[in-house]
Amino acid sequence: MNILEKVRKNIQVLKPYSSARDEFSGTARVLLDANENAFGSAEKGNWNRYPDPYQRLLKEKISVIKNVSVEQIFLGNGSDEAIDLFIRAFCEPGQDSIVLHEPTYGMFRVAADIHDITVKSFLLNDDFSLIAEKALKAVDETTKIIIICSPNNPSANAFDHEQILKVVKNFDGIVMVDEAYIDFCPEKSILHQLNNYENLVVINTFSKAWGLAGLRLGMAFAHSEIIKVLNKIKYPYNISDVTKQLAINAIERIEVMHSMVESILRQREKLVNALSQISIVKEVFHSDTNFLLVRFEKTQELFKYLRDHGIIVRDRSKQPLCEGCLRITVGTSQENELLITAIKDFNHNKNR
């Protein structure tokens, strides 16, 4: 399989914009090539200069912690940028399709809709597990991308590697595995398979375990030739120097991220135990993430009660297979105690 043959024809022949920093990299005594403000800026620092369009230093740091080469890394303004660019690169508007499982992260469908790409979907099993045959059966001659979210949002579970790889091996287009929550269960990552399959793409983010959602920094890992395609069509300076430097600082203190993950996992266990003892709770689904999917009785009434008491969770009850479910992010010890107290109060008041 030559995966580059799947790239849209106009993208294959596209001549990308050449920025000043494409034509020169390294150090120089005088930079007079990019029409920057040579006198500086109102803020201290070198913010008057354009950032490295390929974020080389940050990618070197990421390559070490992810054990992939720099050439296999794409950085975007959130992982949503990478998702958008993959659809833009491989799918012909008004002609092609992507395949999704349901339920899943809603932005996949939105990105497809923006580009006028048909979405074909299939249901996960009742326990939210993935069966490869269902995904492959949904494919037709128009399908260019299959997207698998593992660990999945909103169901919180990671999928079996054997099932994911069966999809990868039996589909001749791109298989994108969104691992936004993988740092909460790193042993379940499929990233180590990257060099074995040229059509495998893995998505990750600094928004969850790293606690850097405000930076808007996402990662995509893929065959180096695919990364070249994304670099060809991205906006020239898509990652700011501020974002780059803060991400580098975080990686250099990676032990802080690991400590936060451990705290979240401890709080998740306590939250599961507390919820399981409340009669209104029908089921707490297994989680490989920093959130729980919980099925309640009187879900809508509870959702409104929590909202009225300043506690905001996500109502996922209208998602396929999620009837009666709320999605609850694992908070701090104090936040979780407030949540549990509010649910118990609601339960007590409704049962009086």
C-alpha positions as CSV (number, residue, x, y, z in Angstrom):
1,M,0.0,0.0,0.0
2,N,1.2,3.5,-0.9
3,I,-0.8,5.6,1.5
4,L,0.2,8.8,-0.3
5,E,-1.9,7.7,-3.3
6,K,-4.9,8.3,-1.0
7,V,-4.1,12.0,-0.7
8,R,-6.4,14.3,-2.7
9,K,-5.0,15.0,-6.1
10,N,-5.0,18.8,-5.7
11,I,-3.1,18.4,-2.4
12,Q,-0.5,16.1,-4.1
13,V,0.3,18.9,-6.6
14,L,-0.2,21.8,-4.2
15,K,2.7,24.2,-4.0
16,P,2.7,25.2,-0.3
17,Y,3.3,28.8,1.0
18,S,6.9,29.4,1.6
19,S,7.5,31.5,4.7
20,A,10.6,33.4,5.6
21,R,11.5,30.8,8.1
22,D,11.2,28.1,5.5
23,E,13.9,29.7,3.4
24,F,16.2,30.2,6.4
25,S,16.7,28.3,9.6
26,G,19.5,28.5,12.2
27,T,21.1,31.6,13.6
28,A,21.8,35.0,12.0
29,R,23.3,38.3,13.0
30,V,20.6,40.3,11.2
31,L,17.0,39.2,10.3
32,L,15.5,41.4,7.7
33,D,13.5,38.9,5.7
34,A,10.1,38.6,7.4
35,N,8.9,42.2,7.8
36,E,8.9,41.8,11.6
37,N,9.1,44.8,14.0
38,A,12.8,45.0,14.5
39,F,12.4,47.3,17.6
40,G,10.8,44.6,19.7
41,S,7.4,44.6,21.4
42,A,5.5,45.9,24.4
43,E,6.1,42.6,26.2
44,K,9.5,41.5,27.4
45,G,11.0,38.7,25.2
46,N,11.5,38.1,21.5
47,W,7.8,38.0,20.6
48,N,8.4,40.4,17.7
49,R,9.9,37.4,15.7
50,Y,7.9,34.7,14.0
51,P,8.1,31.3,15.6
52,D,9.7,28.2,14.1
53,P,7.0,26.9,11.7
54,Y,8.0,23.3,12.5
55,Q,8.6,23.6,16.2
56,R,11.8,21.6,16.0
57,L,13.0,22.0,19.6
58,L,9.6,21.0,21.0
59,K,9.4,18.1,18.7
60,E,12.8,16.9,19.9
61,K,11.5,16.9,23.4
62,I,8.3,15.0,22.4
63,S,10.3,12.5,20.4
64,V,12.1,11.4,23.5
65,I,9.1,10.9,25.8
66,K,7.0,9.3,23.0
67,N,9.8,7.2,21.5
68,V,9.1,8.3,17.9
69,S,11.3,10.3,15.4
70,V,10.9,14.0,15.0
71,E,9.8,13.4,11.4
72,Q,6.8,11.5,12.6
73,I,5.4,14.3,14.7
74,F,2.9,17.0,13.8
75,L,1.9,19.7,16.2
76,G,-1.4,21.6,15.9
77,N,-3.6,24.2,17.5
78,G,-5.3,21.5,19.6
79,S,-5.7,18.0,18.3
80,D,-8.8,19.4,16.4
81,E,-6.4,21.0,13.9
82,A,-4.8,17.7,13.1
83,I,-8.2,16.0,12.7
84,D,-9.3,18.8,10.4
85,L,-6.1,18.6,8.3
86,F,-6.4,14.8,7.8
87,I,-9.9,15.2,6.5
88,R,-8.8,18.1,4.3
89,A,-5.8,16.2,2.9
90,F,-7.5,12.8,2.2
91,C,-11.2,13.4,1.6
92,E,-12.7,14.9,-1.5
93,P,-15.6,17.3,-0.5
94,G,-19.0,16.1,-1.7
95,Q,-17.6,12.7,-2.7
96,D,-15.7,10.9,0.1
97,S,-16.7,9.5,3.5
98,I,-15.3,8.7,6.9
99,V,-16.3,5.9,9.3
100,L,-16.9,6.5,13.0
101,H,-18.1,4.4,15.9
102,E,-21.0,5.6,18.1
103,P,-20.8,7.0,20.6
104,T,-17.7,9.0,20.2
105,Y,-16.1,12.5,20.4
106,G,-18.5,14.9,18.6
107,M,-15.9,17.0,16.8
108,F,-15.1,14.2,14.4
109,R,-18.5,14.6,12.8
110,V,-18.4,18.4,12.9
111,A,-15.0,18.4,11.1
112,A,-16.4,16.1,8.4
113,D,-19.5,18.2,8.0
114,I,-17.4,21.4,7.6
115,H,-15.7,19.7,4.6
116,D,-18.9,18.2,3.2
117,I,-17.7,14.7,3.9
118,T,-20.3,11.9,4.5
119,V,-20.1,10.2,7.9
120,K,-20.9,6.5,8.1
121,S,-21.2,5.2,11.6
122,F,-21.6,1.9,13.5
123,L,-22.6,1.1,17.1
124,L,-20.2,-0.2,19.7
125,N,-21.3,-3.2,21.6
126,D,-23.6,-2.7,24.7
127,D,-20.5,-2.8,26.9
128,F,-18.9,-0.1,24.6
129,S,-16.3,-2.6,23.2
130,L,-15.1,-2.3,19.6
131,I,-15.6,-5.1,17.1
132,A,-13.4,-4.7,14.0
133,E,-15.8,-6.4,11.6
134,K,-18.5,-3.7,12.3
135,A,-16.0,-1.0,11.3
136,L,-14.9,-2.7,8.2
137,K,-18.5,-3.5,7.2
138,A,-19.3,0.2,7.3
139,V,-16.6,1.0,4.7
140,D,-17.3,1.4,1.0
141,E,-15.4,2.7,-2.0
142,T,-15.7,6.3,-0.8
143,T,-14.3,5.8,2.6
144,K,-10.9,7.4,3.1
145,I,-10.6,7.5,6.9
146,I,-11.7,5.4,9.9
147,I,-11.5,7.2,13.2
148,I,-11.3,5.2,16.5
149,C,-11.3,7.0,19.8
150,S,-9.4,5.0,22.4
151,P,-9.9,5.6,25.3
152,N,-13.3,6.6,24.1
153,N,-15.2,9.7,24.9
154,P,-17.8,9.5,26.4
155,S,-17.6,5.8,27.4
156,A,-14.2,6.2,29.0
157,N,-12.9,2.7,28.0
158,A,-9.8,1.8,25.9
159,F,-10.4,-0.7,23.1
160,D,-8.7,-4.0,22.5
161,H,-5.5,-3.7,20.4
162,E,-6.3,-6.8,18.5
163,Q,-9.5,-5.3,17.2
164,I,-7.9,-1.9,16.4
165,L,-5.1,-3.6,14.5
166,K,-7.5,-5.8,12.6
167,V,-9.1,-2.6,11.3
168,V,-5.7,-1.2,10.4
169,K,-4.6,-4.3,8.5
170,N,-7.8,-4.7,6.5
171,F,-8.4,-1.1,5.5
172,D,-6.3,0.6,2.8
173,G,-7.0,4.2,3.9
174,I,-6.1,6.1,7.0
175,V,-6.9,4.7,10.5
176,M,-6.8,7.5,13.0
177,V,-6.7,6.4,16.7
178,D,-7.4,9.4,19.0
179,E,-5.6,8.8,22.2
180,A,-6.4,12.1,24.0
181,Y,-6.7,10.3,27.3
182,I,-4.0,7.7,26.9
183,D,-1.7,9.2,29.6
184,F,-4.2,7.8,32.2
185,C,-3.5,4.3,30.9
186,P,-0.2,4.5,28.9
187,E,0.1,0.7,28.7
188,K,-2.9,0.7,26.4
189,S,-1.4,3.0,23.8
190,I,-1.0,1.7,20.3
191,L,1.7,4.2,19.4
192,H,4.4,1.5,19.5
193,Q,2.8,0.0,16.4
194,L,3.4,3.2,14.4
195,N,6.4,1.9,12.4
196,N,4.6,-1.3,11.5
197,Y,1.7,0.3,9.6
198,E,2.0,3.2,7.2
199,N,-1.8,3.9,7.4
200,L,-1.8,4.2,11.2
201,V,-2.2,7.7,12.7
202,V,-2.2,8.4,16.5
203,I,-3.6,11.6,17.9
204,N,-2.7,12.9,21.4
205,T,-3.0,16.2,23.3
206,F,-1.5,18.3,26.1
207,S,-5.0,19.3,27.2
208,K,-5.8,16.4,29.5
209,A,-3.1,14.7,31.7
210,W,-0.7,17.6,31.1
211,G,-3.3,20.1,32.3
212,L,-2.5,22.5,29.5
213,A,-6.0,22.8,27.8
214,G,-5.6,26.6,27.7
215,L,-2.5,26.3,25.5
216,R,-4.4,24.5,22.7
217,L,-1.6,22.1,21.7
218,G,-2.3,18.8,20.0
219,M,-0.1,16.1,18.6
220,A,-0.3,13.7,15.6
221,F,2.0,10.8,15.0
222,A,2.2,9.2,11.6
223,H,4.5,8.0,8.8
224,S,7.0,10.8,8.0
225,E,5.5,11.2,4.4
226,I,2.1,11.8,5.9
227,I,3.5,14.4,8.3
228,K,5.0,16.2,5.3
229,V,1.5,16.4,3.8
230,L,0.1,18.0,7.0
231,N,3.0,20.5,7.1
232,K,2.3,21.3,3.4
233,I,-1.3,22.4,4.1
234,K,-1.2,23.8,7.7
235,Y,-1.0,27.5,8.3
236,P,2.6,28.6,8.4
237,Y,3.0,29.6,12.0
238,N,0.3,27.6,13.7
239,I,2.0,27.2,17.1
240,S,3.0,30.3,19.0
241,D,6.4,30.7,20.7
242,V,4.5,31.1,24.0
243,T,2.8,27.8,23.6
244,K,6.0,26.1,22.5
245,Q,8.0,27.3,25.5
246,L,5.4,26.5,28.1
247,A,5.1,23.0,26.6
248,I,8.9,22.5,26.7
249,N,8.8,23.7,30.4
250,A,6.1,21.1,31.1
251,I,8.0,18.2,29.4
252,E,11.2,19.1,31.4
253,R,9.1,18.7,34.5
254,I,7.3,15.6,33.4
255,E,7.3,14.2,36.9
256,V,4.6,16.9,37.7
257,M,2.3,15.4,35.1
258,H,2.9,11.9,36.4
259,S,2.1,13.1,39.9
260,M,-1.1,14.8,38.8
261,V,-2.2,11.6,36.9
262,E,-1.6,9.5,40.1
263,S,-3.7,12.0,42.1
264,I,-6.5,11.9,39.5
265,L,-6.5,8.0,39.5
266,R,-6.7,8.0,43.3
267,Q,-9.6,10.4,43.2
268,R,-11.3,8.4,40.4
269,E,-11.2,5.3,42.6
270,K,-12.7,7.2,45.5
271,L,-15.4,8.7,43.3
272,V,-16.3,5.3,41.9
273,N,-16.7,3.8,45.4
274,A,-18.8,6.7,46.6
275,L,-21.1,6.7,43.6
276,S,-21.6,3.0,43.8
277,Q,-23.1,3.3,47.2
278,I,-25.8,5.7,46.1
279,S,-29.1,4.0,45.3
280,I,-29.9,6.4,42.4
281,V,-26.8,5.2,40.6
282,K,-27.6,2.3,38.2
283,E,-24.1,1.8,36.8
284,V,-20.6,3.2,36.9
285,F,-18.8,2.2,33.7
286,H,-15.2,1.2,33.7
287,S,-12.9,4.1,33.1
288,D,-9.4,4.4,31.5
289,T,-9.6,8.2,31.6
290,N,-10.0,11.2,33.9
291,F,-13.8,11.0,33.8
292,L,-16.6,8.6,34.5
293,L,-19.7,7.7,32.6
294,V,-22.5,7.0,35.1
295,R,-26.0,5.8,34.5
296,F,-28.6,7.3,36.9
297,E,-32.2,7.1,37.7
298,K,-34.1,10.4,37.2
299,T,-31.1,11.6,35.1
300,Q,-32.6,14.8,33.8
301,E,-33.9,15.9,37.2
302,L,-30.5,15.2,38.8
303,F,-28.6,17.1,36.0
304,K,-30.8,20.2,36.6
305,Y,-30.4,19.9,40.3
306,L,-26.6,19.8,40.1
307,R,-26.6,22.7,37.7
308,D,-28.8,24.7,40.0
309,H,-26.4,24.0,42.8
310,G,-23.4,25.2,40.7
311,I,-22.1,21.7,39.8
312,I,-21.7,21.3,36.1
313,V,-21.4,17.8,34.4
314,R,-22.2,16.7,30.9
315,D,-25.5,15.2,29.9
316,R,-24.7,12.3,27.5
317,S,-28.1,10.7,27.7
318,K,-29.0,11.4,24.1
319,Q,-25.8,9.7,22.8
320,P,-26.2,6.2,21.4
321,L,-26.0,3.5,24.1
322,C,-25.8,6.3,26.8
323,E,-29.4,6.5,27.8
324,G,-29.6,7.9,31.4
325,C,-25.9,8.7,31.5
326,L,-24.0,11.7,32.8
327,R,-20.3,12.2,32.1
328,I,-18.4,13.4,35.2
329,T,-14.9,14.6,35.2
330,V,-12.8,13.6,38.1
331,G,-12.2,16.7,40.1
332,T,-10.2,17.6,43.2
333,S,-11.0,15.9,46.5
334,Q,-13.1,18.9,47.6
335,E,-14.9,19.1,44.2
336,N,-15.7,15.4,44.3
337,E,-17.0,15.7,47.9
338,L,-19.3,18.5,46.9
339,L,-20.6,16.4,43.9
340,I,-21.3,13.4,46.1
341,T,-23.0,15.4,48.8
342,A,-25.3,17.1,46.2
343,I,-26.2,13.7,44.6
344,K,-27.0,12.2,48.0
345,D,-29.1,15.3,48.9
346,F,-31.0,15.0,45.7
347,N,-31.5,11.2,46.3
348,H,-32.7,11.8,49.8
349,N,-35.1,14.6,48.8
350,K,-36.6,12.6,46.0
351,N,-37.1,9.5,48.2
352,R,-38.8,11.3,51.1
